[in-house]
Amino acid sequence: MRHFGHLSPAVRDRLFHQEPCEFTAASPARTLAAALGATLYSPATRPRLADDVLKLVGRGVVSMVLCLEDSIGDADVAAAEENLVRQFADLDARGEELPLLFIRVREPAQIPDLVARLGPSVRRLSGFVLPKFTEERGVPFLEALTAAETASGQRLFAMPVLESPELLHLETRTETLTGIAGTVDKYREHVLALRLGVTDFCSAYGLRRSPDMTAYDVQIVAAVIADVVNVLGRADGTGFTVTGPVWEYFRLQERMFKPQLRRSPFMVGRAEELRTALIEHDLDGLLREIELDRANGLQGKTCIHPSHVLPVHALSVVSHEEFSDAQDILRPERGGGGVMRSSYTNKMNEVKPHRAWAERTLLRAEVFGVAREDVGFVELLTAGLPG
């Protein structure tokens, strides 16, 4: 699979200076963590889940979570597990390209049980999402995952969700973060990424942000994100990929929106016509939050609607200017440090302070590609919209 692989080769050639690379579920963890992109959640109860998964591949989805936790009722868990086993068998029998598939479980015992029940179709599973992760609660999940991996012979990744009240509350946050850090470090080879459960954070205080507000406008939430990145997202080799929070609004009508985008001069600024269209379709807040995610050290995003996938991926493509800066900073002859004017002659690049940024940028360029010099967000987004 590859990002924007649902587009024709001719369209990709028109859009990209450097096309996104191909990867598989067997690729190195570093590549997969960077490539998660918009991870789309779906309730495990959907009766035509296999058909849904294959349809979404055609819309550019490369990672999905099939949820047995908050998205379904307590009384539906057994039926949802049975449905998952059937749907995985169906997907395996079809033999078509699939996104990275993860199952969000409720309890550690579900992991070995599901892996055993999946049988040969477990080869289509990339791992499990672990809810309300803390040191105390997380260790049994990770022990169950590693045991299931050994028993099945299938590489299985964990994606812990950081959403517990102990992490949110100020008096327990430091101790909780320290415990989480020690736990995920111990199981580092199995932890693909850490996910933020911002909806649960808001719930603890009876809050819900409106479509014109980002998670960073909710100060309690923004403080937790900052502390999580501070402890768990460092660029010194000790950190992990931390993904962006979910965006809850999805009234975007893609077919109606596409002509509006094409008429709008996005490349020369946020024109009022475009901004009005974005606000009307609840996309403006999403775009601002994606930009703030990256500015605050987060990569990828949890998504609950297919209309969010293309905006997340379009804004993940590395611009030609970013790519030029990163390449200049990482040139071998610059290993000793120093400062230089950028190739675009609009900024100074400092080799040592900007090295970690440049390395992350080139990894993102590898998996999401580099846009041509005259290609911007609108072109990347509209190329993938239906109709």
Short mmCIF file of the C-alpha atoms (twelve columns), coordinates in Angstrom:
data_MODEL
# 
_entry.id   MODEL 
# 
loop_
_atom_site.group_PDB 
_atom_site.id 
_atom_site.type_symbol 
_atom_site.label_atom_id 
_atom_site.label_alt_id 
_atom_site.label_comp_id 
_atom_site.label_asym_id 
_atom_site.label_seq_id 
_atom_site.Cartn_x 
_atom_site.Cartn_y 
_atom_site.Cartn_z 
_atom_site.pdbx_PDB_model_num 
ATOM 1   C CA . MET A 1   0.000   0.000   0.000   1 
ATOM 2   C CA . ARG A 2   0.959   3.642   -0.250  1 
ATOM 3   C CA . HIS A 3   -0.585  6.989   0.583   1 
ATOM 4   C CA . PHE A 4   -2.488  8.396   -2.396  1 
ATOM 5   C CA . GLY A 5   -2.204  4.951   -3.969  1 
ATOM 6   C CA . HIS A 6   -5.893  5.190   -4.861  1 
ATOM 7   C CA . LEU A 7   -4.964  7.885   -7.408  1 
ATOM 8   C CA . SER A 8   -3.774  6.988   -10.883 1 
ATOM 9   C CA . PRO A 9   -0.024  7.064   -11.617 1 
ATOM 10  C CA . ALA A 10  -0.588  10.025  -13.964 1 
ATOM 11  C CA . VAL A 11  -2.299  12.064  -11.232 1 
ATOM 12  C CA . ARG A 12  0.393   11.206  -8.689  1 
ATOM 13  C CA . ASP A 13  3.074   12.236  -11.159 1 
ATOM 14  C CA . ARG A 14  1.340   15.600  -11.599 1 
ATOM 15  C CA . LEU A 15  1.107   16.164  -7.829  1 
ATOM 16  C CA . PHE A 16  4.383   14.857  -6.438  1 
ATOM 17  C CA . HIS A 17  8.002   15.880  -6.728  1 
ATOM 18  C CA . GLN A 18  8.711   12.651  -4.782  1 
ATOM 19  C CA . GLU A 19  5.916   10.085  -4.601  1 
ATOM 20  C CA . PRO A 20  4.965   8.362   -1.327  1 
ATOM 21  C CA . CYS A 21  6.789   5.077   -0.851  1 
ATOM 22  C CA . GLU A 22  5.129   1.677   -0.843  1 
ATOM 23  C CA . PHE A 23  4.919   -0.183  2.476   1 
ATOM 24  C CA . THR A 24  3.300   -3.304  3.874   1 
ATOM 25  C CA . ALA A 25  2.208   -4.547  7.281   1 
ATOM 26  C CA . ALA A 26  5.644   -6.191  7.469   1 
ATOM 27  C CA . SER A 27  7.556   -2.907  7.029   1 
ATOM 28  C CA . PRO A 28  9.765   -1.583  9.845   1 
ATOM 29  C CA . ALA A 29  7.888   -0.164  12.826  1 
ATOM 30  C CA . ARG A 30  9.451   3.266   12.267  1 
ATOM 31  C CA . THR A 31  7.905   3.413   8.785   1 
ATOM 32  C CA . LEU A 32  4.508   2.155   9.921   1 
ATOM 33  C CA . ALA A 33  4.308   4.599   12.831  1 
ATOM 34  C CA . ALA A 34  4.954   7.520   10.479  1 
ATOM 35  C CA . ALA A 35  2.557   6.146   7.861   1 
ATOM 36  C CA . LEU A 36  -0.500  5.671   10.112  1 
ATOM 37  C CA . GLY A 37  -1.942  8.970   8.951   1 
ATOM 38  C CA . ALA A 38  -5.685  9.272   9.489   1 
ATOM 39  C CA . THR A 39  -6.560  6.174   11.524  1 
ATOM 40  C CA . LEU A 40  -10.252 5.556   10.933  1 
ATOM 41  C CA . TYR A 41  -12.309 3.991   13.733  1 
ATOM 42  C CA . SER A 42  -15.275 1.735   12.980  1 
ATOM 43  C CA . PRO A 43  -17.605 -0.169  15.339  1 
ATOM 44  C CA . ALA A 44  -16.912 -3.905  15.177  1 
ATOM 45  C CA . THR A 45  -20.651 -4.548  14.937  1 
ATOM 46  C CA . ARG A 46  -20.999 -3.418  11.311  1 
ATOM 47  C CA . PRO A 47  -22.543 -6.356  9.413   1 
ATOM 48  C CA . ARG A 48  -20.700 -5.634  6.138   1 
ATOM 49  C CA . LEU A 49  -17.414 -4.669  7.742   1 
ATOM 50  C CA . ALA A 50  -15.275 -6.511  5.189   1 
ATOM 51  C CA . ASP A 51  -16.963 -4.640  2.340   1 
ATOM 52  C CA . ASP A 52  -16.531 -1.362  4.230   1 
ATOM 53  C CA . VAL A 53  -12.801 -1.956  4.715   1 
ATOM 54  C CA . LEU A 54  -12.207 -2.685  1.031   1 
ATOM 55  C CA . LYS A 55  -14.280 0.323   -0.027  1 
ATOM 56  C CA . LEU A 56  -12.267 2.585   2.260   1 
ATOM 57  C CA . VAL A 57  -8.990  1.371   0.749   1 
ATOM 58  C CA . GLY A 58  -10.273 2.928   -2.459  1 
ATOM 59  C CA . ARG A 59  -10.695 6.223   -0.619  1 
ATOM 60  C CA . GLY A 60  -7.121  6.355   0.629   1 
ATOM 61  C CA . VAL A 61  -7.479  4.802   4.103   1 
ATOM 62  C CA . VAL A 62  -4.293  3.009   5.202   1 
ATOM 63  C CA . SER A 63  -5.027  2.324   8.892   1 
ATOM 64  C CA . MET A 64  -8.219  1.344   10.716  1 
ATOM 65  C CA . VAL A 65  -9.302  0.460   14.240  1 
ATOM 66  C CA . LEU A 66  -12.199 -1.976  14.626  1 
ATOM 67  C CA . CYS A 67  -13.675 -1.054  17.971  1 
ATOM 68  C CA . LEU A 68  -15.017 -3.337  20.692  1 
ATOM 69  C CA . GLU A 69  -14.924 -0.638  23.352  1 
ATOM 70  C CA . ASP A 70  -16.733 2.704   23.672  1 
ATOM 71  C CA . SER A 71  -18.326 2.685   20.199  1 
ATOM 72  C CA . ILE A 72  -20.544 -0.317  21.018  1 
ATOM 73  C CA . GLY A 73  -22.868 -1.171  23.879  1 
ATOM 74  C CA . ASP A 74  -21.888 -3.514  26.683  1 
ATOM 75  C CA . ALA A 75  -24.507 -6.043  25.582  1 
ATOM 76  C CA . ASP A 76  -23.095 -6.150  22.034  1 
ATOM 77  C CA . VAL A 77  -19.528 -7.232  22.804  1 
ATOM 78  C CA . ALA A 78  -19.976 -10.992 22.270  1 
ATOM 79  C CA . ALA A 79  -21.803 -10.492 18.977  1 
ATOM 80  C CA . ALA A 80  -19.186 -7.948  17.846  1 
ATOM 81  C CA . GLU A 81  -16.369 -10.412 18.561  1 
ATOM 82  C CA . GLU A 82  -18.142 -13.086 16.523  1 
ATOM 83  C CA . ASN A 83  -18.653 -10.591 13.725  1 
ATOM 84  C CA . LEU A 84  -14.967 -9.684  13.720  1 
ATOM 85  C CA . VAL A 85  -13.951 -13.324 13.377  1 
ATOM 86  C CA . ARG A 86  -16.309 -13.742 10.393  1 
ATOM 87  C CA . GLN A 87  -15.241 -10.517 8.729   1 
ATOM 88  C CA . PHE A 88  -11.518 -11.270 9.075   1 
ATOM 89  C CA . ALA A 89  -12.081 -14.691 7.515   1 
ATOM 90  C CA . ASP A 90  -13.922 -12.985 4.651   1 
ATOM 91  C CA . LEU A 91  -11.139 -10.454 4.126   1 
ATOM 92  C CA . ASP A 92  -8.493  -13.173 4.227   1 
ATOM 93  C CA . ALA A 93  -10.363 -15.270 1.661   1 
ATOM 94  C CA . ARG A 94  -10.616 -12.355 -0.765  1 
ATOM 95  C CA . GLY A 95  -6.862  -11.813 -0.680  1 
ATOM 96  C CA . GLU A 96  -7.064  -8.111  -1.557  1 
ATOM 97  C CA . GLU A 97  -4.850  -5.289  -0.301  1 
ATOM 98  C CA . LEU A 98  -5.912  -4.155  3.156   1 
ATOM 99  C CA . PRO A 99  -5.089  -1.219  5.399   1 
ATOM 100 C CA . LEU A 100 -3.289  -1.788  8.676   1 
ATOM 101 C CA . LEU A 101 -6.029  -3.280  10.865  1 
ATOM 102 C CA . PHE A 102 -6.140  -2.996  14.654  1 
ATOM 103 C CA . ILE A 103 -8.746  -4.189  17.163  1 
ATOM 104 C CA . ARG A 104 -9.639  -2.006  20.127  1 
ATOM 105 C CA . VAL A 105 -10.359 -4.290  23.043  1 
ATOM 106 C CA . ARG A 106 -11.800 -3.743  26.511  1 
ATOM 107 C CA . GLU A 107 -9.923  -6.300  28.600  1 
ATOM 108 C CA . PRO A 108 -6.543  -8.099  28.306  1 
ATOM 109 C CA . ALA A 109 -8.187  -11.545 28.062  1 
ATOM 110 C CA . GLN A 110 -9.795  -10.571 24.769  1 
ATOM 111 C CA . ILE A 111 -6.403  -10.421 23.051  1 
ATOM 112 C CA . PRO A 112 -5.370  -14.125 23.236  1 
ATOM 113 C CA . ASP A 113 -8.985  -15.198 22.821  1 
ATOM 114 C CA . LEU A 114 -9.467  -13.235 19.604  1 
ATOM 115 C CA . VAL A 115 -6.085  -14.209 18.185  1 
ATOM 116 C CA . ALA A 116 -6.937  -17.886 18.725  1 
ATOM 117 C CA . ARG A 117 -10.420 -17.499 17.206  1 
ATOM 118 C CA . LEU A 118 -9.109  -15.645 14.165  1 
ATOM 119 C CA . GLY A 119 -7.013  -18.656 13.216  1 
ATOM 120 C CA . PRO A 120 -5.145  -18.231 9.890   1 
ATOM 121 C CA . SER A 121 -6.816  -14.876 9.225   1 
ATOM 122 C CA . VAL A 122 -4.790  -13.372 12.110  1 
ATOM 123 C CA . ARG A 123 -2.181  -12.628 9.429   1 
ATOM 124 C CA . ARG A 124 -4.470  -9.739  8.409   1 
ATOM 125 C CA . LEU A 125 -4.238  -8.196  11.876  1 
ATOM 126 C CA . SER A 126 -1.562  -5.630  12.758  1 
ATOM 127 C CA . GLY A 127 -2.290  -5.308  16.457  1 
ATOM 128 C CA . PHE A 128 -4.487  -4.024  19.250  1 
ATOM 129 C CA . VAL A 129 -5.517  -0.653  20.655  1 
ATOM 130 C CA . LEU A 130 -5.338  -0.634  24.457  1 
ATOM 131 C CA . PRO A 131 -7.848  1.670   26.200  1 
ATOM 132 C CA . LYS A 132 -7.402  3.880   29.263  1 
ATOM 133 C CA . PHE A 133 -3.723  3.001   29.475  1 
ATOM 134 C CA . THR A 134 -1.783  3.440   32.706  1 
ATOM 135 C CA . GLU A 135 1.103   1.450   34.165  1 
ATOM 136 C CA . GLU A 136 -1.207  -0.637  36.356  1 
ATOM 137 C CA . ARG A 137 -3.790  -1.239  33.674  1 
ATOM 138 C CA . GLY A 138 -1.394  -1.410  30.734  1 
ATOM 139 C CA . VAL A 139 0.993   -4.151  31.856  1 
ATOM 140 C CA . PRO A 140 -1.630  -6.945  31.679  1 
ATOM 141 C CA . PHE A 141 -2.609  -5.797  28.181  1 
ATOM 142 C CA . LEU A 142 0.997   -5.822  26.967  1 
ATOM 143 C CA . GLU A 143 1.704   -9.180  28.579  1 
ATOM 144 C CA . ALA A 144 -1.371  -10.616 26.855  1 
ATOM 145 C CA . LEU A 145 -0.273  -9.144  23.512  1 
ATOM 146 C CA . THR A 146 3.251   -10.529 23.679  1 
ATOM 147 C CA . ALA A 147 1.941   -13.957 24.688  1 
ATOM 148 C CA . ALA A 148 -0.542  -13.929 21.792  1 
ATOM 149 C CA . GLU A 149 2.229   -12.914 19.390  1 
ATOM 150 C CA . THR A 150 4.384   -15.831 20.533  1 
ATOM 151 C CA . ALA A 151 1.502   -18.303 20.312  1 
ATOM 152 C CA . SER A 152 0.389   -17.194 16.838  1 
ATOM 153 C CA . GLY A 153 3.705   -16.310 15.234  1 
ATOM 154 C CA . GLN A 154 2.100   -13.084 13.987  1 
ATOM 155 C CA . ARG A 155 3.815   -9.747  14.666  1 
ATOM 156 C CA . LEU A 156 1.389   -7.717  16.762  1 
ATOM 157 C CA . PHE A 157 1.719   -4.058  17.694  1 
ATOM 158 C CA . ALA A 158 0.111   -2.189  20.559  1 
ATOM 159 C CA . MET A 159 -1.314  1.306   20.384  1 
ATOM 160 C CA . PRO A 160 -2.070  2.427   23.967  1 
ATOM 161 C CA . VAL A 161 -4.700  5.136   24.371  1 
ATOM 162 C CA . LEU A 162 -3.819  7.815   26.923  1 
ATOM 163 C CA . GLU A 163 -7.218  8.876   28.271  1 
ATOM 164 C CA . SER A 164 -7.425  7.987   31.946  1 
ATOM 165 C CA . PRO A 165 -8.533  10.450  34.662  1 
ATOM 166 C CA . GLU A 166 -5.225  9.857   36.468  1 
ATOM 167 C CA . LEU A 167 -3.441  11.383  33.477  1 
ATOM 168 C CA . LEU A 168 -5.816  14.322  33.284  1 
ATOM 169 C CA . HIS A 169 -5.895  15.276  36.963  1 
ATOM 170 C CA . LEU A 170 -3.023  17.538  37.922  1 
ATOM 171 C CA . GLU A 171 -2.256  15.874  41.287  1 
ATOM 172 C CA . THR A 172 -1.679  12.437  39.667  1 
ATOM 173 C CA . ARG A 173 -0.403  13.400  36.218  1 
ATOM 174 C CA . THR A 174 3.341   13.292  36.840  1 
ATOM 175 C CA . GLU A 175 3.241   9.932   38.591  1 
ATOM 176 C CA . THR A 176 0.954   8.509   35.913  1 
ATOM 177 C CA . LEU A 177 3.123   9.763   33.059  1 
ATOM 178 C CA . THR A 178 6.239   8.375   34.719  1 
ATOM 179 C CA . GLY A 179 4.590   4.975   35.082  1 
ATOM 180 C CA . ILE A 180 3.383   4.981   31.478  1 
ATOM 181 C CA . ALA A 181 6.840   5.978   30.236  1 
ATOM 182 C CA . GLY A 182 8.509   3.102   32.079  1 
ATOM 183 C CA . THR A 183 5.930   0.600   30.834  1 
ATOM 184 C CA . VAL A 184 6.027   1.505   27.151  1 
ATOM 185 C CA . ASP A 185 9.813   1.678   27.241  1 
ATOM 186 C CA . LYS A 186 9.954   -1.880  28.590  1 
ATOM 187 C CA . TYR A 187 7.732   -3.036  25.711  1 
ATOM 188 C CA . ARG A 188 9.157   -0.584  23.175  1 
ATOM 189 C CA . GLU A 189 9.435   -3.053  20.287  1 
ATOM 190 C CA . HIS A 190 5.715   -3.744  20.524  1 
ATOM 191 C CA . VAL A 191 4.457   -0.150  20.906  1 
ATOM 192 C CA . LEU A 192 3.775   1.342   17.480  1 
ATOM 193 C CA . ALA A 193 2.253   4.642   18.620  1 
ATOM 194 C CA . LEU A 194 0.518   6.308   21.543  1 
ATOM 195 C CA . ARG A 195 -2.977  7.684   20.956  1 
ATOM 196 C CA . LEU A 196 -4.635  10.560  22.829  1 
ATOM 197 C CA . GLY A 197 -8.218  10.118  24.068  1 
ATOM 198 C CA . VAL A 198 -9.232  13.766  24.204  1 
ATOM 199 C CA . THR A 199 -12.964 13.004  24.238  1 
ATOM 200 C CA . ASP A 200 -12.502 11.237  27.576  1 
ATOM 201 C CA . PHE A 201 -10.470 14.177  28.887  1 
ATOM 202 C CA . CYS A 202 -13.286 16.581  28.014  1 
ATOM 203 C CA . SER A 203 -15.877 14.227  29.474  1 
ATOM 204 C CA . ALA A 204 -14.232 14.362  32.902  1 
ATOM 205 C CA . TYR A 205 -15.123 18.063  33.106  1 
ATOM 206 C CA . GLY A 206 -18.376 18.012  31.149  1 
ATOM 207 C CA . LEU A 207 -16.770 19.795  28.184  1 
ATOM 208 C CA . ARG A 208 -17.230 19.508  24.446  1 
ATOM 209 C CA . ARG A 209 -15.489 21.760  21.949  1 
ATOM 210 C CA . SER A 210 -17.505 23.340  19.140  1 
ATOM 211 C CA . PRO A 211 -16.542 22.949  15.446  1 
ATOM 212 C CA . ASP A 212 -14.783 26.318  15.426  1 
ATOM 213 C CA . MET A 213 -12.523 25.378  18.353  1 
ATOM 214 C CA . THR A 214 -9.532  23.032  18.362  1 
ATOM 215 C CA . ALA A 215 -8.359  20.803  21.192  1 
ATOM 216 C CA . TYR A 216 -5.696  23.422  21.861  1 
ATOM 217 C CA . ASP A 217 -8.353  26.019  22.691  1 
ATOM 218 C CA . VAL A 218 -9.482  23.859  25.636  1 
ATOM 219 C CA . GLN A 219 -6.759  24.709  28.121  1 
ATOM 220 C CA . ILE A 220 -7.158  21.620  30.333  1 
ATOM 221 C CA . VAL A 221 -6.737  19.395  27.275  1 
ATOM 222 C CA . ALA A 222 -3.893  21.459  25.826  1 
ATOM 223 C CA . ALA A 223 -1.974  21.148  29.103  1 
ATOM 224 C CA . VAL A 224 -2.226  17.349  29.047  1 
ATOM 225 C CA . ILE A 225 -1.124  17.169  25.410  1 
ATOM 226 C CA . ALA A 226 1.902   19.331  26.206  1 
ATOM 227 C CA . ASP A 227 2.896   17.116  29.145  1 
ATOM 228 C CA . VAL A 228 2.423   13.895  27.169  1 
ATOM 229 C CA . VAL A 229 4.654   15.166  24.365  1 
ATOM 230 C CA . ASN A 230 7.158   16.492  26.911  1 
ATOM 231 C CA . VAL A 231 7.605   13.060  28.488  1 
ATOM 232 C CA . LEU A 232 6.747   10.624  25.688  1 
ATOM 233 C CA . GLY A 233 7.359   12.452  22.408  1 
ATOM 234 C CA . ARG A 234 10.995  13.496  22.679  1 
ATOM 235 C CA . ALA A 235 13.193  13.469  19.563  1 
ATOM 236 C CA . ASP A 236 16.269  12.121  21.350  1 
ATOM 237 C CA . GLY A 237 15.557  8.460   20.620  1 
ATOM 238 C CA . THR A 238 13.553  7.848   23.792  1 
ATOM 239 C CA . GLY A 239 10.243  9.126   22.445  1 
ATOM 240 C CA . PHE A 240 7.301   7.536   20.647  1 
ATOM 241 C CA . THR A 241 4.961   8.597   17.893  1 
ATOM 242 C CA . VAL A 242 2.026   10.377  19.570  1 
ATOM 243 C CA . THR A 243 -1.060  10.762  17.386  1 
ATOM 244 C CA . GLY A 244 -3.471  13.675  17.185  1 
ATOM 245 C CA . PRO A 245 -6.893  13.696  18.869  1 
ATOM 246 C CA . VAL A 246 -10.190 12.891  17.192  1 
ATOM 247 C CA . TRP A 247 -12.228 15.510  15.346  1 
ATOM 248 C CA . GLU A 248 -15.911 14.943  16.098  1 
ATOM 249 C CA . TYR A 249 -17.699 16.877  13.334  1 
ATOM 250 C CA . PHE A 250 -18.402 15.497  9.869   1 
ATOM 251 C CA . ARG A 251 -21.030 17.395  7.924   1 
ATOM 252 C CA . LEU A 252 -18.638 17.771  4.994   1 
ATOM 253 C CA . GLN A 253 -20.376 16.932  1.698   1 
ATOM 254 C CA . GLU A 254 -17.467 16.111  -0.558  1 
ATOM 255 C CA . ARG A 255 -19.172 16.340  -3.954  1 
ATOM 256 C CA . MET A 256 -20.549 19.828  -3.211  1 
ATOM 257 C CA . PHE A 257 -17.302 20.987  -1.653  1 
ATOM 258 C CA . LYS A 258 -14.983 20.015  -4.519  1 
ATOM 259 C CA . PRO A 259 -16.025 22.792  -6.976  1 
ATOM 260 C CA . GLN A 260 -15.776 25.399  -4.211  1 
ATOM 261 C CA . LEU A 261 -12.201 24.392  -3.469  1 
ATOM 262 C CA . ARG A 262 -11.200 24.484  -7.129  1 
ATOM 263 C CA . ARG A 263 -12.549 28.028  -7.522  1 
ATOM 264 C CA . SER A 264 -10.722 29.281  -4.449  1 
ATOM 265 C CA . PRO A 265 -7.231  30.848  -4.642  1 
ATOM 266 C CA . PHE A 266 -5.837  28.850  -1.688  1 
ATOM 267 C CA . MET A 267 -2.286  29.072  -2.978  1 
ATOM 268 C CA . VAL A 268 -2.170  32.853  -2.431  1 
ATOM 269 C CA . GLY A 269 -3.738  32.902  1.014   1 
ATOM 270 C CA . ARG A 270 -6.851  32.051  3.002   1 
ATOM 271 C CA . ALA A 271 -9.277  34.000  0.784   1 
ATOM 272 C CA . GLU A 272 -12.627 34.901  2.338   1 
ATOM 273 C CA . GLU A 273 -14.520 32.756  -0.176  1 
ATOM 274 C CA . LEU A 274 -12.576 29.674  0.808   1 
ATOM 275 C CA . ARG A 275 -12.754 30.410  4.519   1 
ATOM 276 C CA . THR A 276 -16.549 30.769  4.326   1 
ATOM 277 C CA . ALA A 277 -16.785 27.434  2.530   1 
ATOM 278 C CA . LEU A 278 -14.534 25.757  5.051   1 
ATOM 279 C CA . ILE A 279 -16.498 27.030  8.054   1 
ATOM 280 C CA . GLU A 280 -19.791 26.029  6.423   1 
ATOM 281 C CA . HIS A 281 -18.568 22.481  6.031   1 
ATOM 282 C CA . ASP A 282 -16.905 22.170  9.463   1 
ATOM 283 C CA . LEU A 283 -13.508 21.722  7.823   1 
ATOM 284 C CA . ASP A 284 -11.799 24.920  8.898   1 
ATOM 285 C CA . GLY A 285 -11.505 23.781  12.516  1 
ATOM 286 C CA . LEU A 286 -10.177 20.387  11.427  1 
ATOM 287 C CA . LEU A 287 -7.493  21.967  9.241   1 
ATOM 288 C CA . ARG A 288 -6.383  24.297  12.029  1 
ATOM 289 C CA . GLU A 289 -6.238  21.406  14.483  1 
ATOM 290 C CA . ILE A 290 -4.142  19.286  12.099  1 
ATOM 291 C CA . GLU A 291 -1.684  22.159  11.742  1 
ATOM 292 C CA . LEU A 292 -1.564  22.609  15.518  1 
ATOM 293 C CA . ASP A 293 -1.089  18.867  16.007  1 
ATOM 294 C CA . ARG A 294 2.112   18.967  13.997  1 
ATOM 295 C CA . ALA A 295 3.292   22.206  15.594  1 
ATOM 296 C CA . ASN A 296 2.894   20.527  19.005  1 
ATOM 297 C CA . GLY A 297 4.744   17.310  18.122  1 
ATOM 298 C CA . LEU A 298 1.828   15.016  17.155  1 
ATOM 299 C CA . GLN A 299 1.696   12.883  14.017  1 
ATOM 300 C CA . GLY A 300 -1.348  11.391  12.316  1 
ATOM 301 C CA . LYS A 301 -4.856  11.645  13.720  1 
ATOM 302 C CA . THR A 302 -7.709  9.581   15.099  1 
ATOM 303 C CA . CYS A 303 -10.706 9.865   12.744  1 
ATOM 304 C CA . ILE A 304 -14.320 8.764   13.024  1 
ATOM 305 C CA . HIS A 305 -15.542 9.693   9.541   1 
ATOM 306 C CA . PRO A 306 -14.106 8.967   6.066   1 
ATOM 307 C CA . SER A 307 -14.413 12.632  5.066   1 
ATOM 308 C CA . HIS A 308 -11.568 13.465  7.488   1 
ATOM 309 C CA . VAL A 309 -9.046  11.135  5.867   1 
ATOM 310 C CA . LEU A 310 -8.130  13.175  2.802   1 
ATOM 311 C CA . PRO A 311 -7.628  16.475  4.707   1 
ATOM 312 C CA . VAL A 312 -5.322  14.736  7.199   1 
ATOM 313 C CA . HIS A 313 -3.297  13.121  4.432   1 
ATOM 314 C CA . ALA A 314 -3.212  16.212  2.216   1 
ATOM 315 C CA . LEU A 315 -1.782  18.267  5.088   1 
ATOM 316 C CA . SER A 316 0.727   15.496  5.847   1 
ATOM 317 C CA . VAL A 317 2.405   15.783  2.446   1 
ATOM 318 C CA . VAL A 318 5.738   17.570  2.736   1 
ATOM 319 C CA . SER A 319 5.912   20.818  0.791   1 
ATOM 320 C CA . HIS A 320 8.723   21.342  -1.674  1 
ATOM 321 C CA . GLU A 321 10.060  24.133  0.545   1 
ATOM 322 C CA . GLU A 322 10.121  21.931  3.675   1 
ATOM 323 C CA . PHE A 323 11.858  19.191  1.710   1 
ATOM 324 C CA . SER A 324 14.519  21.585  0.410   1 
ATOM 325 C CA . ASP A 325 15.213  22.887  3.903   1 
ATOM 326 C CA . ALA A 326 15.457  19.380  5.387   1 
ATOM 327 C CA . GLN A 327 17.823  18.219  2.673   1 
ATOM 328 C CA . ASP A 328 20.046  21.270  3.117   1 
ATOM 329 C CA . ILE A 329 20.227  20.768  6.885   1 
ATOM 330 C CA . LEU A 330 21.149  17.079  6.595   1 
ATOM 331 C CA . ARG A 331 23.808  17.369  3.902   1 
ATOM 332 C CA . PRO A 332 26.923  15.429  5.038   1 
ATOM 333 C CA . GLU A 333 29.132  18.485  4.698   1 
ATOM 334 C CA . ARG A 334 26.913  20.247  7.248   1 
ATOM 335 C CA . GLY A 335 27.671  17.709  9.973   1 
ATOM 336 C CA . GLY A 336 29.770  20.211  11.877  1 
ATOM 337 C CA . GLY A 337 26.899  22.631  12.314  1 
ATOM 338 C CA . GLY A 338 26.554  26.198  11.201  1 
ATOM 339 C CA . VAL A 339 23.864  28.445  9.780   1 
ATOM 340 C CA . MET A 340 22.837  28.931  6.149   1 
ATOM 341 C CA . ARG A 341 20.211  30.777  4.172   1 
ATOM 342 C CA . SER A 342 17.472  28.487  2.892   1 
ATOM 343 C CA . SER A 343 17.181  27.576  -0.783  1 
ATOM 344 C CA . TYR A 344 13.967  29.613  -0.836  1 
ATOM 345 C CA . THR A 345 15.956  32.578  0.599   1 
ATOM 346 C CA . ASN A 346 13.235  33.331  3.187   1 
ATOM 347 C CA . LYS A 347 14.689  31.889  6.388   1 
ATOM 348 C CA . MET A 348 17.863  30.757  8.136   1 
ATOM 349 C CA . ASN A 349 18.466  27.052  8.691   1 
ATOM 350 C CA . GLU A 350 20.575  26.173  11.747  1 
ATOM 351 C CA . VAL A 351 22.053  22.719  11.266  1 
ATOM 352 C CA . LYS A 352 22.232  21.438  14.845  1 
ATOM 353 C CA . PRO A 353 18.970  22.855  16.309  1 
ATOM 354 C CA . HIS A 354 16.962  21.913  13.188  1 
ATOM 355 C CA . ARG A 355 18.441  18.429  12.658  1 
ATOM 356 C CA . ALA A 356 15.710  16.506  14.518  1 
ATOM 357 C CA . TRP A 357 13.031  18.436  12.619  1 
ATOM 358 C CA . ALA A 358 14.756  17.677  9.329   1 
ATOM 359 C CA . GLU A 359 14.993  13.964  10.108  1 
ATOM 360 C CA . ARG A 360 11.297  13.792  10.959  1 
ATOM 361 C CA . THR A 361 10.443  15.768  7.839   1 
ATOM 362 C CA . LEU A 362 12.335  13.401  5.551   1 
ATOM 363 C CA . LEU A 363 10.624  10.407  7.173   1 
ATOM 364 C CA . ARG A 364 7.263   12.070  6.547   1 
ATOM 365 C CA . ALA A 365 8.393   12.803  2.980   1 
ATOM 366 C CA . GLU A 366 9.158   9.128   2.519   1 
ATOM 367 C CA . VAL A 367 5.685   7.928   3.503   1 
ATOM 368 C CA . PHE A 368 3.489   10.878  2.389   1 
ATOM 369 C CA . GLY A 369 5.567   12.204  -0.485  1 
ATOM 370 C CA . VAL A 370 6.783   15.667  -1.463  1 
ATOM 371 C CA . ALA A 371 4.487   17.999  -3.388  1 
ATOM 372 C CA . ARG A 372 5.664   19.664  -6.544  1 
ATOM 373 C CA . GLU A 373 6.687   23.277  -6.138  1 
ATOM 374 C CA . ASP A 374 3.411   24.609  -7.565  1 
ATOM 375 C CA . VAL A 375 1.112   22.099  -5.787  1 
ATOM 376 C CA . GLY A 376 -0.656  22.975  -2.544  1 
ATOM 377 C CA . PHE A 377 -3.258  21.586  -0.173  1 
ATOM 378 C CA . VAL A 378 -6.235  22.246  -2.462  1 
ATOM 379 C CA . GLU A 379 -4.739  20.312  -5.365  1 
ATOM 380 C CA . LEU A 380 -3.862  17.384  -3.104  1 
ATOM 381 C CA . LEU A 381 -7.313  17.350  -1.518  1 
ATOM 382 C CA . THR A 382 -9.426  17.754  -4.659  1 
ATOM 383 C CA . ALA A 383 -7.457  15.108  -6.555  1 
ATOM 384 C CA . GLY A 384 -8.795  12.525  -4.123  1 
ATOM 385 C CA . LEU A 385 -12.373 13.748  -3.696  1 
ATOM 386 C CA . PRO A 386 -15.077 11.697  -5.442  1 
ATOM 387 C CA . GLY A 387 -16.990 13.103  -8.380  1 
# 
